[in-house]
Amino acid sequence: MTTVVFVHAHPDDESSQTSGSMARASRDGHRVVVVYCTNGEHGEVPEDLAPGESLVDRRRTEAEASALATGTSRIAWLGYSDSGMNGWAQNNDPSCFHQADLEEAATRLAGILDEEHASIVTGYDWHGGYGHPDHIKVHQVVHRAAKLAAQAPRLLESTFNRDRLRMWRDALVAAGETPEFDPDAPADDGNPLGSPEADIHWQVDVSEFLGQRRAAMQAHASQATDIGGFMAMPPEIFAAVFGMEFYIEPGRAPGMREGWFLDD
């Protein structure tokens, strides 16, 4: 049995980025752990919060429901505040993840990696996929934590395949549609979304786990804008968008391989 630790910035990020791999690893008998670096308190606030219930309370409950959907064995929290979107005043909050001391945050994460005897840890690509301050920090913290861990785990970076997204967009345009997304447009940090296929090492087929992916997303119903958009996708579009996950493996020879990194 291998222990894989998936590190995410906020509760709900796992559902749209790595939930397929989480469900696949769990199905294969491996131990799956998810680490949330922030509490997600600057996400959308639902109208149905109960008296005395905070958004953090709700999002932790939602994280537990998502874990049930993916077969995740443990949820761990690094305990930092949400930094908000790029350019928000919350970016300057001394308690937020964006402002966290790198060594301190990495030491917290390394402690979890050691507790779990983690064989693999996943983070995000160099700009967090789309430039969110907390996502960029995840990249930095995961890399440092992997070096601080008593036994250095194999490190993977979750990313979006920009070339594949461009292909879908071009196909929609050719069909006479006007898609709202453009993977080559500047994202939050001014860089385009995700990574070019030439930089990606793993294309993981998770089409068998679309039901678990959908359930994980639905668990995070408080984040209505993103989750509602995903749930409104026609089944064939949902399958096309979420049937594959992509990972960079730093230090690996160039070339994208279609396969399962746990078989390597």
Buried (B, 14 or more C-beta within 10 A) or exposed (E): EBBBBBBBBBBBBBBBBBBBBBBBBBBBEBBBBBBBBBBBBBBBEBEEEEEEEEBBEBBBBBBEBBBEBBBBBBBBBBBBBBBBBBEBEBBEBEEBBBBBEEEEBBBBBBBBBBEBEBBBBBBBBBBBBBBBBBBBBBBBBBBBBBEBBEEBBBBBBBBBBBBBBBEBBEEBEEEEEEEEEEBEEEBBBEBBBBBEBEBBBBBBBBEEBBEBBBBBBBBBBBBBEBBEEBEEBEEEEBBBBBBBBBBBBEEBEEEBBEEBBBEE
